Amino acid sequence: MKLLSRSGSTGAAFLIFAVAFLFLALAMDHVVNFYDEGIILEGAARVNDGAVIHRDFYANYGPAQFYVIAGLFKLFGTSVLVERVWDTLIRAGVVALAFCIVRQVGRPLDGVFAAAMTAVWLGVVGVYGYPVFPAEFFTLLAVLLMTPVFANRLSVASLVGSGVCIGITVLFRYDVGFYAFLGLNAAATTHVLSSKRSVGPLRSLLRVLAPVWLGTAAVVLPVAAAYLVVGALPDFTFDIVTYPARFYARMRSLRFPGIAELSADPVKFGIYLPIAVALASAGTFLFAKPPVAEATAAIPGTRGRGVVIALTILCGLFFLKGWVRVSIEHMMLSIVCALILAVALLAYARPAAPRRGSTALTVTSALALIAAVLPTIAAAHIVAAQVANGLAWMRRPTTWTGTGNGPQLASCKPPAGLQRTACFAIDTDHADAVLYVHDRSRPTDTIFIGVVGYDRLIVNDVLCYFLLGLQPATKWYHFDPGLQTTAAIQNEMIQELRVRKPPFVMAEMHLSDVLEPNESSTSSGVTLLDDFIVANYRPVHTFGNIIVMKSLVP
Protein backbone atom coordinates (compact mmCIF):
# COMPACT_ATOMS: atom_id res chain seq x y z
CA MET A 1 0.00 0.00 0.00
CA LYS A 2 2.99 2.31 0.42
CA LEU A 3 3.16 2.55 -3.36
CA LEU A 4 -0.30 4.18 -3.31
CA SER A 5 -0.09 6.19 -0.12
CA ARG A 6 1.40 9.43 -1.47
CA SER A 7 -0.96 12.43 -1.59
CA GLY A 8 -4.16 10.46 -1.20
CA SER A 9 -3.43 8.18 -4.14
CA THR A 10 -4.92 5.15 -2.41
CA GLY A 11 -8.39 6.65 -2.27
CA ALA A 12 -8.06 7.97 -5.81
CA ALA A 13 -7.06 4.53 -7.10
CA PHE A 14 -10.09 2.86 -5.52
CA LEU A 15 -12.38 5.60 -6.83
CA ILE A 16 -10.98 5.18 -10.32
CA PHE A 17 -11.45 1.41 -10.03
CA ALA A 18 -15.12 1.87 -9.05
CA VAL A 19 -15.84 4.38 -11.82
CA ALA A 20 -14.06 2.21 -14.38
CA PHE A 21 -16.08 -0.84 -13.32
CA LEU A 22 -19.36 1.04 -13.80
CA PHE A 23 -18.22 2.51 -17.13
CA LEU A 24 -17.02 -0.84 -18.50
CA ALA A 25 -20.19 -2.58 -17.33
CA LEU A 26 -22.31 -0.05 -19.22
CA ALA A 27 -20.11 -0.31 -22.32
CA MET A 28 -20.31 -4.10 -22.32
CA ASP A 29 -21.61 -5.92 -25.39
CA HIS A 30 -24.38 -8.30 -24.27
CA VAL A 31 -23.88 -10.69 -27.19
CA VAL A 32 -21.88 -13.76 -26.16
CA ASN A 33 -18.98 -14.77 -28.43
CA PHE A 34 -19.37 -18.37 -29.57
CA TYR A 35 -15.65 -19.06 -30.01
CA ASP A 36 -13.26 -17.04 -27.83
CA GLU A 37 -15.62 -16.53 -24.91
CA GLY A 38 -17.05 -20.01 -25.36
CA ILE A 39 -13.55 -21.50 -24.98
CA ILE A 40 -13.16 -19.91 -21.54
CA LEU A 41 -16.67 -20.71 -20.33
CA GLU A 42 -16.56 -24.33 -21.42
CA GLY A 43 -12.98 -24.78 -20.19
CA ALA A 44 -14.06 -23.61 -16.72
CA ALA A 45 -17.03 -25.97 -16.83
CA ARG A 46 -14.71 -28.84 -17.81
CA VAL A 47 -12.47 -28.05 -14.83
CA ASN A 48 -15.48 -28.26 -12.53
CA ASP A 49 -16.27 -31.66 -14.08
CA GLY A 50 -12.82 -32.85 -13.00
CA ALA A 51 -10.98 -32.42 -16.30
CA VAL A 52 -7.30 -31.44 -16.30
CA ILE A 53 -6.18 -28.76 -18.73
CA HIS A 54 -4.08 -30.03 -21.68
CA ARG A 55 -4.41 -33.67 -20.62
CA ASP A 56 -8.20 -33.82 -20.90
CA PHE A 57 -8.95 -30.87 -23.15
CA TYR A 58 -6.93 -28.94 -25.69
CA ALA A 59 -6.06 -25.38 -24.63
CA ASN A 60 -3.68 -22.77 -25.96
CA TYR A 61 -3.95 -20.64 -22.79
CA GLY A 62 -2.60 -21.13 -19.30
CA PRO A 63 -4.69 -22.73 -16.54
CA ALA A 64 -5.42 -19.69 -14.37
CA GLN A 65 -8.40 -18.21 -16.22
CA PHE A 66 -10.15 -21.58 -16.42
CA TYR A 67 -9.53 -22.42 -12.77
CA VAL A 68 -10.40 -18.97 -11.41
CA ILE A 69 -13.71 -18.89 -13.28
CA ALA A 70 -14.38 -22.52 -12.31
CA GLY A 71 -13.99 -21.46 -8.68
CA LEU A 72 -16.32 -18.53 -9.20
CA PHE A 73 -18.87 -20.88 -10.75
CA LYS A 74 -18.67 -23.00 -7.61
CA LEU A 75 -19.33 -19.95 -5.44
CA PHE A 76 -21.90 -18.03 -7.46
CA GLY A 77 -23.38 -20.46 -9.95
CA THR A 78 -22.48 -21.38 -13.52
CA SER A 79 -23.41 -18.54 -15.88
CA VAL A 80 -22.08 -16.06 -18.40
CA LEU A 81 -22.81 -13.30 -15.88
CA VAL A 82 -20.25 -14.62 -13.39
CA GLU A 83 -17.53 -14.69 -16.05
CA ARG A 84 -18.44 -11.18 -17.24
CA VAL A 85 -18.27 -9.74 -13.72
CA TRP A 86 -14.80 -11.26 -13.27
CA ASP A 87 -13.70 -9.89 -16.64
CA THR A 88 -14.99 -6.40 -15.79
CA LEU A 89 -13.29 -6.43 -12.37
CA ILE A 90 -9.99 -7.28 -14.02
CA ARG A 91 -10.37 -4.59 -16.68
CA ALA A 92 -11.24 -2.02 -14.01
CA GLY A 93 -8.13 -3.15 -12.13
CA VAL A 94 -6.01 -2.48 -15.22
CA VAL A 95 -7.46 1.04 -15.39
CA ALA A 96 -6.62 1.64 -11.72
CA LEU A 97 -3.07 0.35 -12.24
CA ALA A 98 -2.63 2.75 -15.16
CA PHE A 99 -3.34 5.56 -12.69
CA CYS A 100 -1.03 4.13 -10.03
CA ILE A 101 1.93 3.64 -12.37
CA VAL A 102 1.72 7.11 -13.90
CA ARG A 103 1.29 8.55 -10.40
CA GLN A 104 4.77 7.21 -9.61
CA VAL A 105 6.11 9.50 -12.34
CA GLY A 106 3.82 12.52 -12.46
CA ARG A 107 0.84 14.34 -11.02
CA PRO A 108 -2.57 12.91 -10.08
CA LEU A 109 -4.15 14.42 -13.20
CA ASP A 110 -1.56 12.62 -15.33
CA GLY A 111 -2.67 9.35 -13.77
CA VAL A 112 -6.34 10.16 -14.31
CA PHE A 113 -5.67 10.92 -17.98
CA ALA A 114 -3.84 7.62 -18.49
CA ALA A 115 -6.63 5.76 -16.70
CA ALA A 116 -9.30 7.43 -18.84
CA MET A 117 -7.60 6.49 -22.11
CA THR A 118 -7.06 2.94 -20.88
CA ALA A 119 -10.74 2.63 -19.93
CA VAL A 120 -11.80 3.75 -23.41
CA TRP A 121 -9.73 1.08 -25.15
CA LEU A 122 -10.76 -1.65 -22.73
CA GLY A 123 -14.36 -0.65 -23.41
CA VAL A 124 -13.87 -0.98 -27.17
CA VAL A 125 -12.54 -4.55 -27.07
CA GLY A 126 -15.45 -6.95 -26.70
CA VAL A 127 -13.56 -10.23 -26.33
CA TYR A 128 -14.79 -11.13 -22.86
CA GLY A 129 -13.11 -13.67 -20.63
CA TYR A 130 -9.92 -13.15 -22.66
CA PRO A 131 -6.95 -14.23 -20.48
CA VAL A 132 -4.91 -11.36 -21.91
CA PHE A 133 -6.62 -8.94 -19.51
CA PRO A 134 -5.65 -10.66 -16.24
CA ALA A 135 -2.20 -11.18 -17.79
CA GLU A 136 -2.06 -7.42 -18.41
CA PHE A 137 -3.23 -6.72 -14.86
CA PHE A 138 -0.52 -8.80 -13.21
CA THR A 139 2.17 -7.52 -15.58
CA LEU A 140 1.32 -3.92 -14.66
CA LEU A 141 1.19 -4.86 -10.98
CA ALA A 142 4.68 -6.34 -11.39
CA VAL A 143 5.83 -3.00 -12.88
CA LEU A 144 4.31 -1.09 -9.96
CA LEU A 145 6.00 -3.37 -7.41
CA MET A 146 9.34 -2.80 -9.12
CA THR A 147 9.20 1.01 -8.84
CA PRO A 148 11.10 1.15 -5.51
CA VAL A 149 14.12 -0.26 -7.35
CA PHE A 150 13.75 2.47 -9.97
CA ALA A 151 13.91 4.98 -7.10
CA ASN A 152 17.16 3.29 -5.96
CA ARG A 153 15.55 1.67 -2.92
CA LEU A 154 16.15 -2.06 -2.57
CA SER A 155 12.94 -3.67 -1.33
CA VAL A 156 13.23 -7.44 -1.36
CA ALA A 157 9.53 -7.86 -0.54
CA SER A 158 8.49 -5.72 -3.51
CA LEU A 159 10.86 -7.55 -5.84
CA VAL A 160 9.59 -10.95 -4.72
CA GLY A 161 6.05 -9.66 -5.17
CA SER A 162 6.93 -8.48 -8.66
CA GLY A 163 8.25 -11.95 -9.47
CA VAL A 164 5.10 -13.56 -8.06
CA CYS A 165 3.01 -11.34 -10.33
CA ILE A 166 5.11 -12.39 -13.33
CA GLY A 167 4.55 -16.01 -12.36
CA ILE A 168 0.79 -15.46 -12.12
CA THR A 169 0.93 -13.83 -15.56
CA VAL A 170 2.54 -17.00 -16.88
CA LEU A 171 -0.38 -19.04 -15.54
CA PHE A 172 -2.90 -16.89 -17.39
CA ARG A 173 -0.93 -16.68 -20.64
CA TYR A 174 2.33 -18.60 -20.96
CA ASP A 175 3.59 -16.37 -23.77
CA VAL A 176 2.69 -13.09 -22.06
CA GLY A 177 4.37 -14.23 -18.86
CA PHE A 178 7.52 -15.08 -20.80
CA TYR A 179 7.60 -11.61 -22.38
CA ALA A 180 6.85 -9.95 -19.03
CA PHE A 181 9.72 -11.87 -17.42
CA LEU A 182 12.12 -10.82 -20.18
CA GLY A 183 10.92 -7.23 -20.22
CA LEU A 184 11.04 -6.53 -16.51
CA ASN A 185 14.36 -8.28 -16.05
CA ALA A 186 15.75 -6.21 -18.92
CA ALA A 187 14.36 -3.00 -17.40
CA ALA A 188 15.81 -3.79 -13.97
CA THR A 189 19.16 -4.70 -15.52
CA THR A 190 19.24 -1.47 -17.54
CA HIS A 191 18.47 0.59 -14.46
CA VAL A 192 21.01 -1.12 -12.22
CA LEU A 193 23.85 -0.97 -14.74
CA SER A 194 23.22 2.71 -15.50
CA SER A 195 23.07 3.73 -11.82
CA LYS A 196 25.85 4.55 -9.38
CA ARG A 197 26.68 1.47 -7.34
CA SER A 198 28.44 0.88 -4.06
CA VAL A 199 29.20 -2.73 -5.04
CA GLY A 200 30.18 -4.50 -8.26
CA PRO A 201 27.73 -4.81 -11.20
CA LEU A 202 27.19 -8.56 -10.89
CA ARG A 203 26.42 -8.37 -7.18
CA SER A 204 24.13 -5.38 -7.71
CA LEU A 205 22.25 -7.24 -10.41
CA LEU A 206 21.83 -10.37 -8.32
CA ARG A 207 20.50 -8.37 -5.37
CA VAL A 208 17.73 -7.05 -7.64
CA LEU A 209 17.05 -9.97 -9.99
CA ALA A 210 17.34 -12.94 -7.60
CA PRO A 211 14.19 -12.00 -5.60
CA VAL A 212 12.28 -11.56 -8.88
CA TRP A 213 13.38 -14.99 -10.08
CA LEU A 214 12.50 -16.50 -6.70
CA GLY A 215 8.99 -15.05 -6.78
CA THR A 216 8.41 -16.25 -10.35
CA ALA A 217 9.72 -19.75 -9.61
CA ALA A 218 7.56 -20.00 -6.49
CA VAL A 219 4.46 -19.75 -8.70
CA VAL A 220 5.51 -21.52 -11.89
CA LEU A 221 7.46 -24.54 -10.59
CA PRO A 222 4.62 -26.05 -8.50
CA VAL A 223 2.31 -25.91 -11.52
CA ALA A 224 4.97 -27.50 -13.71
CA ALA A 225 5.38 -30.24 -11.10
CA ALA A 226 1.61 -30.75 -11.01
CA TYR A 227 1.56 -31.14 -14.81
CA LEU A 228 4.24 -33.79 -14.47
CA VAL A 229 2.39 -35.66 -11.71
CA VAL A 230 -0.99 -35.76 -13.49
CA GLY A 231 0.55 -36.64 -16.85
CA ALA A 232 -0.30 -33.36 -18.59
CA LEU A 233 3.27 -32.38 -19.54
CA PRO A 234 3.36 -34.10 -22.98
CA ASP A 235 -0.02 -32.56 -23.87
CA PHE A 236 1.17 -29.16 -22.61
CA THR A 237 4.22 -29.45 -24.86
CA PHE A 238 2.06 -30.27 -27.87
CA ASP A 239 -0.56 -27.55 -27.21
CA ILE A 240 1.86 -24.74 -26.35
CA VAL A 241 5.08 -25.58 -28.19
CA THR A 242 4.66 -28.10 -31.00
CA TYR A 243 1.44 -26.92 -32.61
CA PRO A 244 2.18 -23.15 -32.43
CA ALA A 245 5.72 -23.64 -33.76
CA ARG A 246 4.50 -25.66 -36.73
CA PHE A 247 1.18 -24.06 -37.61
CA TYR A 248 0.15 -20.90 -35.74
CA ALA A 249 1.86 -18.27 -37.90
CA ARG A 250 0.90 -20.06 -41.10
CA MET A 251 -2.72 -20.67 -40.14
CA ARG A 252 -3.59 -17.56 -38.12
CA SER A 253 -1.53 -14.67 -39.55
CA LEU A 254 -3.31 -11.47 -40.58
CA ARG A 255 -1.97 -8.47 -42.46
CA PHE A 256 -1.42 -5.01 -41.02
CA PRO A 257 -4.25 -2.68 -42.13
CA GLY A 258 -3.52 -0.39 -45.06
CA ILE A 259 -4.61 3.19 -45.75
CA ALA A 260 -8.03 2.26 -47.14
CA GLU A 261 -8.84 0.07 -44.13
CA LEU A 262 -7.61 2.70 -41.68
CA SER A 263 -9.69 5.38 -43.39
CA ALA A 264 -12.79 3.21 -43.13
CA ASP A 265 -12.13 2.34 -39.48
CA PRO A 266 -9.88 4.92 -37.71
CA VAL A 267 -9.88 2.85 -34.51
CA LYS A 268 -7.49 0.49 -36.30
CA PHE A 269 -4.85 3.21 -36.08
CA GLY A 270 -4.56 1.80 -32.57
CA ILE A 271 -2.68 -1.15 -34.06
CA TYR A 272 0.18 1.21 -34.91
CA LEU A 273 -0.12 3.21 -31.67
CA PRO A 274 2.32 1.06 -29.63
CA ILE A 275 5.17 1.19 -32.09
CA ALA A 276 4.78 4.96 -32.53
CA VAL A 277 4.85 5.57 -28.77
CA ALA A 278 7.69 3.11 -28.17
CA LEU A 279 9.83 4.69 -30.90
CA ALA A 280 9.17 8.17 -29.50
CA SER A 281 10.16 6.93 -26.05
CA ALA A 282 13.32 5.30 -27.38
CA GLY A 283 14.14 8.55 -29.13
CA THR A 284 13.95 10.33 -25.80
CA PHE A 285 16.84 8.30 -24.43
CA LEU A 286 18.81 8.35 -27.66
CA PHE A 287 18.62 12.04 -28.51
CA ALA A 288 17.43 13.94 -25.46
CA LYS A 289 19.09 14.75 -22.17
CA PRO A 290 16.81 13.47 -19.36
CA PRO A 291 15.59 15.65 -16.51
CA VAL A 292 17.74 15.87 -13.42
CA ALA A 293 16.76 13.62 -10.52
CA GLU A 294 16.13 16.60 -8.26
CA ALA A 295 13.71 18.31 -10.65
CA THR A 296 10.69 17.10 -8.69
CA ALA A 297 11.33 16.88 -4.99
CA ALA A 298 8.54 14.42 -4.19
CA ILE A 299 9.06 12.14 -7.18
CA PRO A 300 12.67 11.27 -7.98
CA GLY A 301 13.59 11.48 -11.67
CA THR A 302 15.30 8.13 -11.42
CA ARG A 303 11.96 6.44 -10.67
CA GLY A 304 10.38 8.07 -13.70
CA ARG A 305 13.24 6.98 -15.92
CA GLY A 306 12.98 3.37 -14.74
CA VAL A 307 9.21 3.25 -15.23
CA VAL A 308 9.49 4.70 -18.72
CA ILE A 309 12.21 2.21 -19.68
CA ALA A 310 10.16 -0.72 -18.34
CA LEU A 311 7.03 0.35 -20.20
CA THR A 312 8.99 0.97 -23.40
CA ILE A 313 10.50 -2.51 -23.35
CA LEU A 314 7.15 -4.17 -22.55
CA CYS A 315 5.40 -2.13 -25.21
CA GLY A 316 7.90 -3.29 -27.83
CA LEU A 317 7.83 -6.94 -26.76
CA PHE A 318 4.04 -7.09 -26.65
CA PHE A 319 3.88 -5.45 -30.08
CA LEU A 320 6.08 -8.23 -31.44
CA LYS A 321 3.79 -10.76 -29.76
CA GLY A 322 0.79 -9.33 -31.65
CA TRP A 323 2.68 -9.26 -34.96
CA VAL A 324 1.23 -12.53 -36.29
CA ARG A 325 -2.51 -12.12 -35.77
CA VAL A 326 -2.73 -8.38 -36.28
CA SER A 327 -5.88 -6.91 -34.73
CA ILE A 328 -6.89 -4.51 -31.98
CA GLU A 329 -7.66 -7.45 -29.70
CA HIS A 330 -4.25 -9.07 -30.17
CA MET A 331 -2.47 -5.72 -29.78
CA MET A 332 -4.29 -4.76 -26.56
CA LEU A 333 -1.38 -5.74 -24.31
CA SER A 334 0.86 -3.40 -26.22
CA ILE A 335 -1.80 -0.68 -26.64
CA VAL A 336 -2.42 -0.44 -22.89
CA CYS A 337 1.31 -0.25 -22.16
CA ALA A 338 1.65 2.44 -24.85
CA LEU A 339 -1.17 4.55 -23.40
CA ILE A 340 0.42 4.48 -19.94
CA LEU A 341 3.87 5.08 -21.43
CA ALA A 342 2.74 8.12 -23.44
CA VAL A 343 1.47 9.93 -20.35
CA ALA A 344 4.36 8.75 -18.16
CA LEU A 345 6.85 10.01 -20.74
CA LEU A 346 5.25 13.46 -20.79
CA ALA A 347 5.25 13.57 -16.98
CA TYR A 348 8.88 12.50 -16.96
CA ALA A 349 9.81 15.26 -19.43
CA ARG A 350 7.92 18.03 -17.62
CA PRO A 351 10.57 18.83 -14.96
CA ALA A 352 13.26 19.40 -17.61
CA ALA A 353 14.86 22.77 -17.02
CA PRO A 354 15.77 24.81 -20.14
CA ARG A 355 19.02 23.32 -21.32
CA ARG A 356 20.49 21.53 -24.31
CA GLY A 357 18.38 18.49 -25.10
CA SER A 358 15.24 19.64 -23.28
CA THR A 359 13.54 20.66 -26.53
CA ALA A 360 14.08 17.21 -28.04
CA LEU A 361 12.74 15.65 -24.88
CA THR A 362 9.61 17.79 -25.02
CA VAL A 363 9.08 17.08 -28.72
CA THR A 364 9.45 13.30 -28.43
CA SER A 365 7.14 13.11 -25.43
CA ALA A 366 4.56 15.30 -27.17
CA LEU A 367 4.69 13.10 -30.28
CA ALA A 368 4.12 10.02 -28.13
CA LEU A 369 1.07 11.62 -26.51
CA ILE A 370 -0.38 12.67 -29.88
CA ALA A 371 0.07 9.12 -31.19
CA ALA A 372 -1.91 7.85 -28.20
CA VAL A 373 -4.64 10.49 -28.12
CA LEU A 374 -5.74 10.55 -31.77
CA PRO A 375 -6.82 6.88 -32.07
CA THR A 376 -8.32 7.12 -28.58
CA ILE A 377 -10.67 9.86 -29.79
CA ALA A 378 -11.97 7.51 -32.50
CA ALA A 379 -12.35 4.72 -29.94
CA ALA A 380 -14.21 7.07 -27.57
CA HIS A 381 -16.95 7.67 -30.16
CA ILE A 382 -17.60 3.91 -30.34
CA VAL A 383 -17.58 3.49 -26.57
CA ALA A 384 -20.02 6.37 -26.14
CA ALA A 385 -22.50 4.55 -28.39
CA GLN A 386 -21.94 1.32 -26.42
CA VAL A 387 -22.65 3.09 -23.13
CA ALA A 388 -25.87 4.52 -24.60
CA ASN A 389 -26.88 0.99 -25.62
CA GLY A 390 -26.08 -0.28 -22.13
CA LEU A 391 -28.26 2.38 -20.53
CA ALA A 392 -31.10 1.58 -22.95
CA TRP A 393 -30.79 -2.12 -22.08
CA MET A 394 -31.08 -1.33 -18.37
CA ARG A 395 -34.18 0.83 -18.92
CA ARG A 396 -35.98 -1.78 -21.03
CA PRO A 397 -38.71 -3.40 -18.84
CA THR A 398 -38.47 -6.76 -20.58
CA THR A 399 -34.79 -6.98 -19.63
CA TRP A 400 -35.92 -7.79 -16.11
CA THR A 401 -39.29 -9.45 -16.69
CA GLY A 402 -38.56 -11.49 -19.81
CA THR A 403 -42.14 -10.89 -20.99
CA GLY A 404 -42.38 -10.92 -24.77
CA ASN A 405 -38.61 -11.03 -25.04
CA GLY A 406 -36.63 -13.44 -27.19
CA PRO A 407 -33.30 -14.88 -25.99
CA GLN A 408 -31.46 -12.68 -28.49
CA LEU A 409 -32.51 -9.57 -26.52
CA ALA A 410 -30.47 -10.39 -23.40
CA SER A 411 -33.29 -10.95 -20.93
CA CYS A 412 -32.25 -11.56 -17.33
CA LYS A 413 -35.12 -14.09 -17.19
CA PRO A 414 -34.39 -16.37 -20.17
CA PRO A 415 -36.44 -19.45 -21.09
CA ALA A 416 -35.91 -22.72 -19.23
CA GLY A 417 -32.88 -24.48 -20.68
CA LEU A 418 -31.06 -21.19 -21.35
CA GLN A 419 -30.55 -20.11 -17.74
CA ARG A 420 -26.79 -19.83 -18.20
CA THR A 421 -27.32 -16.95 -20.65
CA ALA A 422 -29.19 -14.76 -18.16
CA CYS A 423 -28.69 -11.04 -19.02
CA PHE A 424 -26.76 -11.92 -22.18
CA ALA A 425 -27.74 -12.60 -25.76
CA ILE A 426 -27.52 -15.40 -28.28
CA ASP A 427 -29.32 -15.47 -31.60
CA THR A 428 -32.60 -17.32 -32.05
CA ASP A 429 -31.15 -20.10 -34.23
CA HIS A 430 -28.60 -21.08 -31.60
CA ALA A 431 -31.16 -20.77 -28.83
CA ASP A 432 -33.62 -23.02 -30.66
CA ALA A 433 -30.92 -25.58 -31.47
CA VAL A 434 -29.75 -25.68 -27.85
CA LEU A 435 -33.30 -26.10 -26.57
CA TYR A 436 -34.01 -28.84 -29.12
CA VAL A 437 -30.99 -30.89 -28.02
CA HIS A 438 -31.47 -30.05 -24.34
CA ASP A 439 -35.05 -31.34 -24.32
CA ARG A 440 -33.97 -34.64 -25.90
CA SER A 441 -30.80 -35.31 -23.89
CA ARG A 442 -29.98 -36.86 -20.54
CA PRO A 443 -27.48 -35.22 -18.15
CA THR A 444 -25.07 -38.12 -18.70
CA ASP A 445 -25.05 -37.74 -22.50
CA THR A 446 -22.12 -36.31 -24.42
CA ILE A 447 -22.40 -33.97 -27.40
CA PHE A 448 -20.25 -33.08 -30.40
CA ILE A 449 -20.53 -29.61 -31.98
CA GLY A 450 -18.63 -29.14 -35.20
CA VAL A 451 -18.75 -27.72 -38.70
CA VAL A 452 -19.52 -29.00 -42.16
CA GLY A 453 -16.16 -29.63 -43.79
CA TYR A 454 -13.25 -30.52 -41.49
CA ASP A 455 -10.67 -30.11 -44.23
CA ARG A 456 -10.83 -26.32 -43.83
CA LEU A 457 -11.88 -24.37 -40.74
CA ILE A 458 -11.08 -21.33 -38.64
CA VAL A 459 -13.38 -21.43 -35.60
CA ASN A 460 -16.27 -23.43 -34.22
CA ASP A 461 -19.13 -23.02 -31.78
CA VAL A 462 -17.73 -23.80 -28.33
CA LEU A 463 -20.34 -21.84 -26.38
CA CYS A 464 -23.17 -24.31 -26.99
CA TYR A 465 -21.26 -26.99 -25.06
CA PHE A 466 -21.42 -24.65 -22.08
CA LEU A 467 -25.07 -23.73 -22.62
CA LEU A 468 -26.14 -27.36 -22.92
CA GLY A 469 -24.17 -28.44 -19.86
CA LEU A 470 -23.22 -31.69 -21.62
CA GLN A 471 -19.65 -32.93 -21.74
CA PRO A 472 -17.87 -32.75 -25.11
CA ALA A 473 -17.38 -36.15 -26.74
CA THR A 474 -13.77 -35.25 -27.62
CA LYS A 475 -10.88 -33.42 -25.99
CA TRP A 476 -10.47 -31.55 -29.31
CA TYR A 477 -13.77 -29.64 -29.05
CA HIS A 478 -11.92 -26.31 -29.42
CA PHE A 479 -10.96 -26.07 -33.11
CA ASP A 480 -7.79 -24.57 -34.58
CA PRO A 481 -6.69 -24.83 -38.21
CA GLY A 482 -3.78 -27.25 -38.49
CA LEU A 483 -5.23 -29.45 -35.73
CA GLN A 484 -8.70 -30.76 -36.55
CA THR A 485 -7.88 -30.45 -40.25
CA THR A 486 -5.22 -33.19 -40.00
CA ALA A 487 -5.67 -36.95 -40.37
CA ALA A 488 -4.00 -37.68 -37.00
CA ILE A 489 -6.38 -35.51 -34.97
CA GLN A 490 -9.45 -36.51 -36.97
CA ASN A 491 -8.68 -40.19 -36.38
CA GLU A 492 -8.29 -39.51 -32.65
CA MET A 493 -11.61 -37.65 -32.61
CA ILE A 494 -13.33 -40.51 -34.46
CA GLN A 495 -12.09 -43.00 -31.86
CA GLU A 496 -13.43 -40.78 -29.07
CA LEU A 497 -16.81 -40.47 -30.80
CA ARG A 498 -16.99 -44.25 -31.11
CA VAL A 499 -16.28 -44.71 -27.41
CA ARG A 500 -18.42 -41.88 -26.01
CA LYS A 501 -21.29 -42.26 -28.52
CA PRO A 502 -22.88 -38.79 -28.46
CA PRO A 503 -26.60 -39.12 -29.33
CA PHE A 504 -26.53 -35.78 -31.16
CA VAL A 505 -24.09 -33.89 -33.35
CA MET A 506 -24.57 -30.19 -34.10
CA ALA A 507 -22.82 -28.66 -37.11
CA GLU A 508 -22.63 -25.11 -38.42
CA MET A 509 -22.81 -25.04 -42.20
CA HIS A 510 -21.46 -21.53 -42.78
CA LEU A 511 -18.29 -21.60 -40.69
CA SER A 512 -16.31 -23.55 -43.28
CA ASP A 513 -17.01 -20.77 -45.76
CA VAL A 514 -15.28 -18.13 -43.60
CA LEU A 515 -11.89 -17.43 -45.21
CA GLU A 516 -8.86 -15.54 -43.97
CA PRO A 517 -5.76 -14.46 -45.94
CA ASN A 518 -3.59 -17.28 -44.61
CA GLU A 519 -3.15 -21.02 -45.02
CA SER A 520 -6.30 -21.80 -43.03
CA SER A 521 -8.25 -21.07 -46.23
CA THR A 522 -6.53 -23.97 -48.04
CA SER A 523 -8.16 -27.38 -47.81
CA SER A 524 -6.10 -30.10 -46.15
CA GLY A 525 -7.95 -32.68 -48.23
CA VAL A 526 -8.71 -34.69 -45.08
CA THR A 527 -12.41 -35.63 -44.80
CA LEU A 528 -12.23 -38.62 -42.44
CA LEU A 529 -14.39 -36.96 -39.78
CA ASP A 530 -16.96 -35.78 -42.31
CA ASP A 531 -17.23 -39.31 -43.70
CA PHE A 532 -17.63 -40.79 -40.22
CA ILE A 533 -20.42 -38.38 -39.27
CA VAL A 534 -22.28 -38.93 -42.55
CA ALA A 535 -22.07 -42.70 -42.05
CA ASN A 536 -23.22 -42.66 -38.41
CA TYR A 537 -25.63 -39.72 -38.06
CA ARG A 538 -28.70 -38.47 -39.91
CA PRO A 539 -30.03 -34.88 -40.01
CA VAL A 540 -33.17 -34.43 -37.92
CA HIS A 541 -33.60 -30.66 -37.78
CA THR A 542 -32.15 -27.46 -39.19
CA PHE A 543 -32.09 -24.09 -37.43
CA GLY A 544 -30.82 -21.52 -39.87
CA ASN A 545 -27.21 -22.55 -40.57
CA ILE A 546 -27.20 -25.14 -37.78
CA ILE A 547 -27.85 -28.81 -38.53
CA VAL A 548 -28.77 -31.15 -35.69
CA MET A 549 -27.98 -34.79 -36.43
CA LYS A 550 -29.01 -37.88 -34.48
CA SER A 551 -27.05 -41.09 -34.09
CA LEU A 552 -28.16 -44.00 -36.24
CA VAL A 553 -27.42 -46.31 -33.31
CA PRO A 554 -30.39 -46.42 -30.88
PyMOL commands that set and color helices and strands:
alter all, ss='L'
color gray80, all
select helices_A, chain A and resi 2-4+6-27+36-48+64-76+80-103+108-124+132-150+156-172+174-193+201-230+233-252+259-264+266-271+273-287+293-295+301-321+332-349+358-395+397-401+407-409+419-421+428-439+463-468+487-500+511-513+519-521+528-536
alter helices_A, ss='H'
color red, helices_A
select strands_A, chain A and resi 446-451+471-472+504-508+537-543+546-551
alter strands_A, ss='S'
color yellow, strands_A
deselect
rebuild
show_as cartoon
